[in-house]
Amino acid sequence: MNDLNKPIARHPGRSLLLLGVFLAIAGPALMMLLTFAAKILITPWYAPLLGTLGVALIVLALMRSRSIWRWMAVVIFTLLVAFQWWALLAMRTPAYTGPVKDGEPFPTFTTTLADGSAFTQNDLKGDQNTVMVFFRGHW
């Protein structure tokens, strides 16, 4: 069979485009599913990685066939992935620079526990070493 008898693809690269869009959307969707439904709080490194792979596939689809819709997909999903990378890298918790240092005595403090009772540094004294952990979160 020669090349003249081959059917011409109407939309070359469409599967690359659809897979790219799926991957670019899958990262944030997976992040929301894990965070809100499963209540698993981990660093969502997978979201910008999936998005970057998705944008690469969309660019490949654009190279196979150029259209305004594919150009728009490249722009929109590149902006989405750029925001994901920014959120992952720029929005970190700053390094701890508080008054407590390793090997130093714990500074004097007074606080209130959840049940309303007072808690001071004297409550930490005992025969064993004590580790105090502070959790950031919402109640």
N, C-alpha and C positions, 0 to 999 in steps of 0.2 A: 504494500500500500504506500503510495507516495504522500508527500506533505500537502498536496492540494485536496486530498480527500478527508483530511482530519477535520473534525468539527472545531470551530473557533470558540474559545471560552468567552462567554459574554461578560463575566466579571472576574478577571484574573486576580488572585490574591484575596478573594472574599473570605475564605476560611482563615487566612492569616489575620485579616481585619477582625473577624468575629472572635477568634481566640485571643487576640490582643486586647480587645475591649473587655472580654470576660476576665482576663487576668488582672487588668488594671482596676476593675471593679471588685474583684474577689478579695484583694488585700484589705480594703476598708470594711467590706462586709464581714470577713472573717474576724477582724479586730472587734467589730461591734458584737458579733455573736459570742466571742470568747469573753469579752468584757461585761456585757450586760446580761446575756442569757446564762452563760456558764459561770460567771463571776470569777474568771481566771484573770488575774492582773499580772501580765508579763509585758516586757518591752516589745512593742509590735514591730520588730525588725522585718518581719515577713511582708508587711504591707508595702513599703517602698520597693522592696526587691521584686515582688510580683508585679507591681506597677511599672517598674523599669523594664522588666521583660515584656510586659504588655505593650508599652510604648515602642519598644524595638520591633515587635511583630507588626504593629500598626504602620511603622515607617517602612518595613519590608513590603507590606500590602500597598502602601502609597507608591513605592518604586515600581511595582508591577502594573499599576493602573492609577493614574492621577485623576482625582475628582475633588470637587469642593468639599464633599462630605468627609473624605479621607483627610484632607488638609485640616478641616475643623476638628476631627477626631485627634489628630496629632497635637494640635494646639491645646485643646481642652484637657486631654489626658496627660500631656507634658506638664501643664500647670498643676493638675491634681497631684502628680507624682513629685513635682518640685516642692509643693506644700508638705507632702508626707515626709520627704527627706529633711526639710527644714524643721518640722515638728519633732522628728526623731533626734536630730543632732543639736538643735539650738535650744530646745525647751527642756534642758536637763536641770536637775536639782543642783544647786551650787554646792561646792565642797564645804564640809563642816569646818567652821572657824570659831566655834563657841568657846566658852570658858573651860570646858573639861578637856584635859590632856591625858594621854596614856601615862600611867604611873603616878599621876598627881592625885591628891585627895579631892574628893568630890566637893564642889562649892556648897555653901549653906543655902538651903531652899526650904520653902513651905508651899504645899499645894493641897488641893482638895481632890479626893477620889470620887469616882462615879456615884458612890452611895452617900456622898456628902461629908464623910469623915476626913479629918485632917491627916496629912502625911508629910513627914519631915525627914531630914537626913538622919535623925536619931533612929528612925524605924529601919534603917539599913544596917545598923550596927549588929554584930553577932560574931559567932565563932568562925564563920566562913566568909570568903570573898563574895561580893555581890556584883552582879552585872545589871545595869539598868538600861532598858531598851525603850525608846520613844517611837511610837508608830504615828505616822502622818495619815490622816484619813478624815472621813466624815462620818457622822453618827446619825 
